[in-house]
């Protein structure tokens, strides 16, 4: 995926209308890296999302590993939200993921005001899953 959280933030600042922002979010989702078919299973499914959302995690080596995520959804707007969450977290060290205040970043975009409660809950579920992956990576490194 080529969009960074900074480029998304900048693009959002130019879009005044929420219809344009929704279109942009859908475009971000269309740009997601292909998701592996074998990872469309219950183990990778994110609970708490109304739409189906899958999250695949790859963990690097070391005490503070870089964690990379792939994600997908069966809903266009949710795929875009997945793209935003991945831009925020994927490719970062576990400690960075745990130090990131995702709620504040997403509030900057105004997503908390413009998503249905179900979508907002799903977004929180994705973030919790990513944080749990980072916590597990840190705990595994500490016990190794």
C-alpha positions as CSV (number, residue, x, y, z in Angstrom):
1,X,0.0,0.0,0.0
2,X,1.5,3.3,-1.0
3,X,-0.6,5.8,1.2
4,X,1.1,6.8,4.4
5,X,-0.9,8.2,7.4
6,X,0.7,11.6,6.7
7,X,-0.4,11.6,3.0
8,X,-3.9,10.5,4.1
9,X,-4.0,13.3,6.7
10,X,-2.9,15.8,4.0
11,X,-5.5,14.5,1.5
12,X,-8.2,14.7,4.1
13,X,-7.3,18.3,4.8
14,X,-8.2,19.2,1.2
15,X,-11.5,17.5,1.2
16,X,-14.2,19.6,2.8
17,X,-17.2,17.5,1.8
18,X,-17.9,14.2,3.5
19,X,-19.1,12.7,0.2
20,X,-15.7,13.4,-1.2
21,X,-14.0,11.9,1.9
22,X,-16.1,8.8,1.7
23,X,-15.1,8.4,-2.0
24,X,-11.4,8.9,-1.0
25,X,-11.7,6.3,1.8
26,X,-13.2,3.8,-0.8
27,X,-10.3,4.6,-3.1
28,X,-7.8,3.8,-0.3
29,X,-9.5,0.5,0.2
30,X,-9.2,-0.3,-3.5
31,X,-5.4,0.2,-3.2
32,X,-4.9,-2.4,-0.4
33,X,-2.4,-5.1,-1.1
34,X,-3.9,-8.4,-2.1
35,X,-5.1,-10.4,0.9
36,X,-4.1,-14.1,0.9
37,X,-7.1,-16.3,0.3
38,X,-5.9,-18.9,2.8
39,X,-6.1,-16.3,5.6
40,X,-9.9,-15.6,5.0
41,X,-10.7,-17.8,8.0
42,X,-12.0,-17.5,11.5
43,X,-8.5,-17.2,13.0
44,X,-7.9,-14.0,11.0
45,X,-11.4,-12.6,11.2
46,X,-11.8,-9.6,13.4
47,X,-14.7,-10.0,15.8
48,X,-16.9,-7.1,16.6
49,X,-17.2,-5.9,13.0
50,X,-20.5,-5.9,11.2
51,X,-18.8,-6.4,7.9
52,X,-16.4,-9.3,7.5
53,X,-12.9,-8.0,8.3
54,X,-9.7,-10.1,8.2
55,X,-6.3,-9.2,9.5
56,X,-3.1,-11.1,8.8
57,X,0.0,-10.4,10.9
58,X,3.7,-10.9,10.1
59,X,6.2,-10.4,12.9
60,X,9.9,-9.6,12.4
61,X,12.6,-10.8,14.7
62,X,14.1,-9.2,17.8
63,X,13.1,-7.7,21.1
64,X,11.0,-5.0,19.5
65,X,9.9,-6.6,16.2
66,X,8.6,-4.8,13.2
67,X,5.0,-6.0,12.6
68,X,3.4,-5.9,9.2
69,X,-0.3,-6.3,8.6
70,X,-2.5,-7.2,5.7
71,X,-6.2,-6.6,5.9
72,X,-9.4,-6.9,3.9
73,X,-13.1,-6.5,4.2
74,X,-16.2,-7.5,2.1
75,X,-17.5,-3.9,2.3
76,X,-16.0,-1.0,0.3
77,X,-16.0,1.7,2.9
78,X,-14.7,-0.8,5.6
79,X,-11.8,-1.7,3.2
80,X,-10.9,1.9,3.2
81,X,-11.0,2.1,7.0
82,X,-8.7,-1.0,7.0
83,X,-6.4,0.9,4.7
84,X,-6.3,3.9,7.1
85,X,-5.6,1.6,10.1
86,X,-2.8,-0.2,8.2
87,X,-1.3,3.1,7.1
88,X,-1.2,4.0,10.8
89,X,0.3,0.7,12.2
90,X,1.8,-1.6,9.6
91,X,5.5,-1.7,9.2
92,X,6.2,-0.3,12.7
93,X,7.8,-1.7,15.7
94,X,5.7,-3.2,18.5
95,X,6.7,-0.4,20.9
96,X,5.6,2.2,18.3
97,X,2.3,0.5,17.8
98,X,1.6,0.5,21.5
99,X,2.6,4.1,21.9
100,X,0.3,5.3,19.1
101,X,-3.0,6.9,20.1
102,X,-5.1,5.7,17.3
103,X,-8.3,7.3,18.7
104,X,-6.8,10.8,18.5
105,X,-5.5,10.2,14.9
106,X,-8.9,9.0,13.8
107,X,-10.7,11.9,15.6
108,X,-8.4,14.3,13.5
109,X,-10.0,12.8,10.4
110,X,-13.5,13.3,11.9
111,X,-14.2,9.6,11.5
112,X,-15.7,9.3,15.0
113,X,-18.5,11.8,13.9
114,X,-19.2,10.3,10.5
115,X,-19.3,6.6,11.0
116,X,-22.2,4.6,12.1
117,X,-21.8,3.2,15.7
118,X,-21.4,-0.3,14.2
119,X,-18.5,0.8,11.9
120,X,-16.9,2.8,14.8
121,X,-17.1,-0.3,17.0
122,X,-15.6,-2.4,14.2
123,X,-12.8,0.1,13.8
124,X,-12.0,-0.1,17.5
125,X,-12.0,-3.9,17.3
126,X,-9.4,-3.7,14.5
127,X,-7.2,-1.4,16.6
128,X,-7.6,-3.6,19.7
129,X,-6.6,-6.6,17.6
130,X,-3.5,-4.8,16.3
131,X,-2.5,-3.6,19.8
132,X,-2.9,-7.2,21.1
133,X,-0.6,-8.4,18.4
134,X,2.0,-5.8,19.4
135,X,1.6,-6.8,23.1
136,X,2.0,-10.4,22.2
137,X,5.1,-9.7,20.2
138,X,6.6,-7.7,23.0
139,X,5.7,-10.4,25.6
140,X,7.2,-13.1,23.3
141,X,10.4,-11.2,22.9
142,X,10.6,-10.7,26.7
143,X,10.3,-14.4,27.4
144,X,12.7,-15.5,24.7
